[in-house]
Amino acid sequence: MLKWLTELIYPPRCPGCGAAVEQHGQWCPQCLAAVWHPRRINRTRAVPHIDGCYCLADYRGTMRNILHRIKYDKALRYAASCRYVLDRFPWPERLAHIDYVVPVPLSPEKQAQRGFNQAELIFRPWAEQHWLWYDALQRVRPTTAQWQLRRQDRAENVNDVMELRPAGSVAGRQILLVDDIYTTGATMEACARVLKRKKAAGVTGLVIASGAI
Ligand SMILES: [Zn+2]
């Protein structure tokens, strides 16, 4: 009844062009095709602790808009549009070895201000269909927003701000590290470095979008 009422008031619409679609979160084929770009960002010197990072879309157009609306306007309904993209991950067999799905954490101040971690909002319902969700990491001090920094300062900014939560353990586990956006990879690398230092067997990344690569 509630679902019926909600759909009557807010019929499902494509997040890009507003065309009517069948279910909430769904994109029309044209708008999805405009940003859909699944790929694997391989291990580079910039991110030596990540054993490859999967990315599903380009960070532009509708994709950029909805990630922005989630974070800065609290337009949480767009998380369903991100999960629609996630449900189309083309290589599920490559994630068959994963034990834990771990979100990139926000600082406590940022999380309190925003009210949620967008990585959790987007990924958790999807992740829990297949693996254990494990909020294993925390930031120990706030950092200047990454976008305010020059590229070379970004890695430095997140250095040593990530740590494993007290009593946490990832030893011998295969980790899927998830975040909304991959820019320089500095934040994911800082997380991966901690996980590997704590003896994680492997750290694979997965993000919704990247404009960098
Ligand atoms: Zn559309």
Residues whose N, C-alpha, C, O or C-beta is under 5 A from the ligand:
A	BS01	ZN	C14 G16 C17 G18 A19 C28 C31
